[in-house]
């Protein structure tokens, strides 16, 4: 078992097999030694774990759970794309959108749910740059959407 697969197992995380894209895009693309993912949400077996806006329909804690699940889904995309998460050298950047009610300004705390998981899984290599942006709407009324950039190890 690879190092990252063992770490996920230790954390009790089973990566999902990614579903088909909802529109005309691909889930991930590699350019040189960087992998760029498309945005992902907090679905579990095809159903959103939460719907709605942070600060109106959902608490920060629920948003953190949604961000964590979104990251689990993104790791599933990377696993399917790369075949082995041990190929990842570094998590470079997250771009995260939070479906926010008017006046809600705690987006960074919501996205900590994703960032914390990356550090638990990848250790020092999981520390990353990040943007956490509030938006008035997200597709399918998902509370969180995240995309990421990862650096691959040199071959």
Backbone torsions as a table, in degrees:
resi	resn	phi	psi	omega
1	UNK	NA	135.0	-179.8
2	UNK	-67.6	163.3	-177.6
3	UNK	-59.9	-47.7	-177.9
4	UNK	-70.0	-39.6	176.9
5	UNK	-60.4	-39.7	177.7
6	UNK	-65.2	-41.9	179.7
7	UNK	-62.6	-44.4	177.3
8	UNK	-60.5	-43.6	177.9
9	UNK	-59.6	-44.2	178.6
10	UNK	-61.2	-32.6	179.7
11	UNK	-85.0	-3.3	-179.7
12	UNK	75.3	27.0	-176.8
13	UNK	-106.5	124.9	172.3
14	UNK	-108.9	121.2	-177.5
15	UNK	-73.5	135.4	178.5
16	UNK	-77.3	154.8	169.6
17	UNK	-79.9	125.4	-177.0
18	UNK	-61.8	141.1	174.2
19	UNK	-79.0	174.1	177.6
20	UNK	-68.1	144.6	177.2
21	UNK	-57.6	146.9	-178.2
22	UNK	-79.3	-12.6	-178.6
23	UNK	-147.5	-159.3	-174.8
24	UNK	-92.6	85.5	176.9
25	UNK	-159.7	171.0	172.9
26	UNK	-111.4	150.6	-174.7
27	UNK	-67.4	-30.1	-178.8
28	UNK	-156.6	150.5	176.3
29	UNK	-140.9	139.5	177.8
30	UNK	-103.6	130.8	174.2
31	UNK	-127.6	115.3	-173.8
32	UNK	55.4	-118.4	-178.8
33	UNK	-108.0	22.2	178.1
34	UNK	-118.4	139.7	173.2
35	UNK	-112.1	129.1	177.3
36	UNK	-109.7	127.3	176.7
37	UNK	-100.8	154.7	168.9
38	UNK	-74.7	167.0	176.8
39	UNK	-64.4	147.6	179.9
40	UNK	-135.2	163.7	-178.5
41	UNK	-128.5	-165.9	-170.3
42	UNK	-99.6	37.3	179.5
43	UNK	-72.8	144.3	170.3
44	UNK	-125.2	116.5	-176.8
45	UNK	50.0	45.4	174.1
46	UNK	84.9	-4.6	-178.0
47	UNK	-119.1	132.4	177.8
48	UNK	-60.4	133.8	177.7
49	UNK	-70.4	-30.3	174.5
50	UNK	-141.8	155.3	170.9
51	UNK	-131.4	149.9	172.5
52	UNK	118.1	-171.6	-174.1
53	UNK	-101.9	139.3	172.1
54	UNK	-69.7	139.6	180.0
55	UNK	87.3	-4.7	176.1
56	UNK	-131.5	-60.7	-177.0
57	UNK	-95.5	-25.4	-172.5
58	UNK	-132.3	150.0	176.2
59	UNK	-85.8	168.4	175.2
60	UNK	-59.5	-41.1	-179.6
61	UNK	-62.3	-41.8	176.6
62	UNK	-65.1	-38.9	176.3
63	UNK	-62.4	-40.1	177.2
64	UNK	-63.6	-40.3	176.5
65	UNK	-63.2	-41.4	178.2
66	UNK	-64.2	-41.3	179.0
67	UNK	-65.3	-40.2	177.7
68	UNK	-62.2	-46.9	179.7
69	UNK	-64.6	-37.5	176.5
70	UNK	-60.1	-41.3	178.9
71	UNK	-68.3	-37.7	174.9
72	UNK	-59.3	-42.8	178.5
73	UNK	-64.0	-39.8	177.8
74	UNK	-65.6	-38.2	175.9
75	UNK	-64.6	-34.2	173.9
76	UNK	-63.2	-40.1	176.0
77	UNK	-62.1	-45.7	-179.8
78	UNK	-65.2	-38.9	177.3
79	UNK	-60.7	-45.1	179.8
80	UNK	-66.2	-37.2	-177.7
81	UNK	-74.0	-41.9	-173.2
82	UNK	-97.2	-27.1	-176.1
83	UNK	86.6	-23.5	-177.8
84	UNK	-158.4	117.0	-178.6
85	UNK	-68.7	-13.9	175.0
86	UNK	-67.9	-10.6	175.3
87	UNK	-72.7	-12.5	-177.9
88	UNK	-80.6	125.3	175.9
89	UNK	-84.6	-43.8	-170.6
90	UNK	-157.5	139.4	167.1
91	UNK	-82.5	118.4	-173.3
92	UNK	-88.7	-52.8	-172.8
93	UNK	-156.0	145.5	168.7
94	UNK	-114.1	140.0	168.6
95	UNK	-118.2	113.9	-171.9
96	UNK	-122.7	136.3	177.5
97	UNK	-115.9	135.7	180.0
98	UNK	-119.6	122.2	177.2
99	UNK	-68.7	105.5	-166.4
100	UNK	-117.2	135.6	172.0
101	UNK	-69.9	157.6	177.7
102	UNK	-56.1	130.8	178.9
103	UNK	89.0	-8.9	179.2
104	UNK	-78.7	124.9	-175.2
105	UNK	-132.4	23.4	-177.8
106	UNK	-105.8	31.7	-179.5
107	UNK	-54.4	-42.3	-179.5
108	UNK	-58.8	-36.2	-179.5
109	UNK	-69.5	-35.4	176.9
110	UNK	-62.8	-48.4	-174.3
111	UNK	-73.3	-14.1	172.7
112	UNK	-55.9	-26.5	177.4
113	UNK	-60.0	-36.3	177.4
114	UNK	-78.0	-45.4	-177.4
115	UNK	-62.2	-41.3	179.9
116	UNK	-62.2	-41.7	179.2
117	UNK	-61.9	-41.9	-179.9
118	UNK	-61.9	-39.2	177.6
119	UNK	-69.4	-35.9	177.1
120	UNK	-63.9	-38.8	-175.4
121	UNK	-82.1	-46.2	-171.6
122	UNK	-105.4	-3.5	-178.2
123	UNK	64.3	-137.5	-178.5
124	UNK	-57.5	-35.2	-179.9
125	UNK	-70.0	-12.5	178.1
126	UNK	-87.2	-10.7	177.6
127	UNK	-72.6	134.6	-167.5
128	UNK	-146.5	163.2	168.0
129	UNK	-78.4	158.6	-175.0
130	UNK	-162.5	149.9	168.4
131	UNK	-124.5	135.2	177.1
132	UNK	-123.3	109.4	-170.1
133	UNK	-115.5	133.9	173.8
134	UNK	-84.9	140.7	178.8
135	UNK	-139.4	155.0	-176.2
136	UNK	-80.2	-20.4	179.1
137	UNK	-152.0	150.3	170.9
138	UNK	-134.3	153.9	-178.9
139	UNK	-55.1	140.3	175.7
140	UNK	62.9	14.7	180.0
141	UNK	64.7	26.1	176.5
142	UNK	-67.9	144.9	179.7
143	UNK	-76.7	-25.7	-174.0
144	UNK	-141.8	139.5	169.2
145	UNK	-133.2	133.6	-177.1
146	UNK	-134.0	139.4	168.2
147	UNK	-123.6	161.2	-176.6
148	UNK	-145.8	161.1	174.3
149	UNK	-124.5	130.1	177.2
150	UNK	-126.6	147.7	176.8
151	UNK	-98.1	135.1	178.6
152	UNK	-91.9	152.8	175.2
153	UNK	-66.8	148.0	175.1
154	UNK	-67.8	141.8	-179.3
155	UNK	-89.0	NA	NA
